[in-house]
Structure formats: structure tokens, C-alpha cells
Amino acid sequence: MREIIGDILSSGIRVPADVSGRESGAGPAEGRALLIGGMPVNASISSAYAIASPYCLHDGPHGWAIYKDGQFLTPVEVVPEPAFYRRQTTDGIDYRKVALLHGMDCLATTVLQTCRHWRNDEQCDFCGIELSLKSRMTLARKTPVQLAEVAGFAKAMDRVSHVVLTSGTGEPPGSEIAYLAECTAAVKNASGLPVHVQFAPPANIEDIDSLYHAGVDTVGIHLESFDAATLARVAPSKARIGLAQYYKTWERAVALFGPNQVSSFLIAGLGEPVTSLLKGSETLADMGVYPFVVPFRPIAGTRRAVTRPPAASLMHPIYEAVADILFKKGLTAAGCKAGCVRCGACSALAAYERPPAELVYHRCRTPYEFRSARAIRRDVFVLEQAMFSDTDLDEHDVDSIHIVATAGQTVVGTVRVFPANDSGHWIGGRLAVRKAYRMSSVGAGLVREAMQQVKRQGCKLFTAHIQEQNIPFFKKIGWETVGAITHHMGKPHQLMRADLNSDPEN
């Protein structure tokens, strides 16, 4: 089933003349929502490539079904137009000009339909935010009152279960965040629905705290491409923000909203090398940010209107690789409370997912994880081994990448790595595991994750001073001794060196 979903997202589908859909605009743009195997799919139906698609939607004696080259594949459900499309607000505005149904049960709207980058002719090549406004399909500004009214009705009559609020970049950039917070509060008060908000990193990162206090459940901070050249070409305004500002905003967002409740679109088909896309996905997932990988979807009237989506043969291995990353980092579409990840109609990624691993290894993401890691270290190095009288924290903690192992929501082990100098030498240490998990593979998993982390940082030499009794353990996972045993903190220690050319996953 996942292959069919991926193929249709890349190829579109031919439909009977009496099946209509959205014609253009931002977001999922042109297409019609289908349920394939119970999963929502926003399928292109009127693009040039969809008209030539080998896939066809047909209403036969047993209901709607998908055929390929004339052969039956699977039954399908066509998502009906919602009841709220036939209503008007109390001030006489068509509900569908205020918000639209995305996928199966997502109410979505752009609260401010203008973007400063269009004024400067620097809009993203794939963006159609102002095209909907130009065609009078929507409003330049949706009021909190209008949004509250539509959300309340859509929840009651169309079983809408979550809301997406996005916006063009304001003048000055970042000013849109306060309005997104105001709109969120109105929607939450009227409907109680989970709300997802999308925005670009503001100059003052603490501005996003207002979204948390307004009741936002999840956020999307979309980079689109980790490849600097690709981003500068297709989204120059995003490129100017700088990757460092994205990292800071993602980190604060995860601390506020939690892992799996922050996402970033990564668009395949813009020209970014697949290796870059996968490396970026791994970086995001390690931070607790869901890498929402989607195939490029052309929007009529944009600068990339004639660019076709990437072939399904390219997308399938990407979906598989990113799903494997999600598995290892403990992220799932089903675990997201609201937004594009939960909707899933623009990507086949959720169809490739599997339940998270029982033990998950990643850098510390939240205040809770940092506190838990410190508590485990104190239990081991202060209370159990008496290597320190009060605390094992030192000057290296500030510069360290702190790594944890989690079993469900419980932190069960930790280790840290930090740069020794600017020549690519990194040092690992403070490996500590809860007693109940010491007979499992947690310790080895933490060391392997540490090796992965330093390799991403360009490490050339990775060493650790370990206690003598742990030498066989480190040798078993590919480390070698360096020099003689010395004494440290009253205990014999051995300097060890990792083989970074080996595969730490094995």
C-alpha cells in the first residue's frame, strides 16, 4: 500500500469529470484528498502529469477504486467536501475563504495571506501564498473571530480534529508571530482543538514563547533544504536567516513543545543531493524535530510551476531511509498532536514508519532529559562509586553534547562528548546507566551513539579514559588501548581510542 501512496503522490491520478478538487493555492495546492488504506493522500488530479498518470480513479459496482494501467489495485474513499464549505460567517464571508479542509480531518488556513518577500520579489520559488489572494479565493487577513467560528462549526459538523495556522512573513519579519498567537487563543477557546502553527525563525527566539502561552500544541519551522546552494537558489529569504538561527529556534521549540511536536518540511526534488537530505533528516530527528520529507509539488503560477515532482523510484528509498531514522530516534507521525505531520496527506512517510525502538539514543532535547542525565550521573559517580563528594559536574559540561538512552519516557543512561581542541579531537566520558538496565545493551548503545555524534562533528580522533574493569567492554565494540593504565580519582583508568572507520551501528 505504501508504494501505491508514494507513486500517486509523484504521478497524480486520473479522475472522472464529475470529481473536482482544489485548483491552486498555497499548501497542498491543486488536488483532491483520497483515503488509501485508511491513510489520507492529497493527489494531484488536474496537473499535466496527473492527466497522463497510469493511475485512474473509477467508481464501479463495488465503489471507488484505484486502477493502474486498467488493472484493479485497491478500494479507495474519496474524502467528501465538508459541510462548512456551504456556510458563511456572521459577517458574510464564505467559510472556505477563511479555512480549508486538508487531508481527512485537518482545518488549515493562512491567517495573513501576504508576505514581505513577495514585495521584494524574493519569494520562495515553490510558494503560492499570494496567488490565492490574487484570484480572490481567500482573505488577506483572517480575524480571530472568523477563525473561531469556522473551527467550532468544523469540529461539530465535519469531525475536524486539529488545526493548522500559518502566515506569510510580516513587516518586520517576526511580527506575524504575535498575530498567530492571538488567532490560536481564539481557536482554542472556541473549539478546544489541538493547534499547529508554522513560522520562520524570528530574530528574537524568545518571541515563540508567546505561542506556547497561547496554547499552541505543535509548531513547524520549515527549512525545506539543508543544501546551502539549493536553499539560496529556491528560497533566498530562508537562506539569509542562516542555519544557525534555525538550529537555535528548533532547540527552543523542542524545549517548549517537546520532542515529536516540532517539525520541518524537507522538500525532495528541489535539487538537493539525497545524501544531504538524509543527513539533514538525521540531524533534525536527533534534536527531536520530525523531518517531514515531502515530494516537491508544483503550484500553478509560481516560478517552479513546470517542474515535475520527483519520480516515485527516487522517493521510495528516501522514505525508507527517513523512516529508519525516525525508528531509531523515537519519532512517529501518530505521536504528533496536530499539523502537517499528523495530517500526512502530502507525504507517504507515515506509511513507511514502524513503531519506535524499545531503546532510543539521542542528544538531550528537553530540560527533563538534562535533569535525568545529571541525576543518573550523581547516582553512579557520587553515591555509588564515591568518585566525587558532592557533584561530578565540571567545566566540560558546558561544551559537551549530552547523550541519553530512553526506554519510553524514562531516561535510563547517559554519556557526554566534548571537543578537546580545534584539531578534531573529541573526548567521551561520564558513561552512566541505571542499575536496572546494566545487563542490557544500553551501555554499548550509548557508546555507539557517541561515536555517531562525534563523526557528525567532523571528529578525527575520539578518546576516553575509562575505568579498568570496562576495558573488555570497550574492546568488544571496537576500541583499542593507548598507553599504560594510570590512576584518576583514586581508581585505575585506561586511555582508549575509537576506530571511527568502523560501523558503530554494529
Secondary structure, DSSP 8 states (H G I E B T S, - for coil): -HHHHHHHHHH--B--TT---B-S-STT-SBEEEEETTEEEEE--SSHHHHT-SEEEEEETTEEEEEETTEEEEEEEE----GGGG-B-TTS-BHHHH-EEETTTEEEEEEE---HHHHTT---TT--HHHHHHTTSS-SB--HHHHHHHHHHHHHHH---EEEEEE---SSTTTHHHHHHHHHHHHHHHH---EEEE----SSGGGGHHHHHHT--EEE---B-S-HHHHHHH-HHHHHH-HHHHHHHHHHHHHHH-TTSEEEEEEETSS--HHHHHHHHHHHHHHTEEEEEEE----TTSTTTT-----HHHHHHHHHHHHHHHHHHT--STT--SSHHHH-TT-SHHHH-----SEEEEE--SHHHHHHHHHHHIIIIIIIS-SSSS----GGGGG-EEEEEEETTEEEEEEEEEESSTTSEEEEEEEEE-GGGTTTTHHHHHHHHHHHHHHHTT-SEEEEEEEGGGHHHHHHTTEEEEEEEEEETTEEEEEEEE-TTS-TT-
